[in-house]
Amino acid sequence: QVQLVESGGGAVQPGGSLRLSCVASGFTFRTYAMHWYRQAPGKERELVARISSPEGTSILYADSVKGRFTISRVNANNTVFLAMNNLKPDDTAVYYCNAKATVGQGDYWGEGTPVTVSS
């Protein structure tokens, strides 16, 4: 059974930091590109960051988070992280972990973890 379980979300003041984690199971993690998406209230889901498989040599960020967010992966632990620094109110959203197969059609989503940035 495929699972992606996110954690680490919460409420933080502007300028603060959070580190999101996503633990995967049920598929060969290292063969999947991993992504973080977010969806703010009333808005469409958007890509935040992407890290390639297997070793994460290719990384992509949305312009809005460049220089503040860092995506990383630890294949030994089937885990992908999103370190978020200098958070802004516009970062408020539910953050979702996504895995896409580099070969085949695997495309899996977690349930999301909420992040609220407010003073």
C-alpha positions, 0 to 999 in steps of 0.5 A: 500500500502506497503512503506519503505521510507529511509532518512538520506543519504548524503556525509560525510568525513572519520571518520564522522557520519550519521543516516539513517531512514526508515519509514514503512507503509502498514504492521504490522511493529512489526511482521517483522524483519528489515534489512539494506543492501547496494550496492556499485558500481559494487558490489553485495548487502550485508547485513549490519545489522538485527534486530529481531521482535518484540522488537529487542532482536536479532541483527546481523552485518556484520563484516565490520561494527561491532563496528561502526554501530548500528541498532535500531527500534521504533515500535510505529513509524514504524521506523528502524534506522542505526547509522553509525559512523567512516565512511570509504570510503568503506562504500560508497554505496546505503543503502536499508531498507528491511522488512521480515515477521517472519510468511508468505512471506512478503518481502519488499524493499525501494528505497535506500538512497545514502551514499558517504564517501570521503575526 
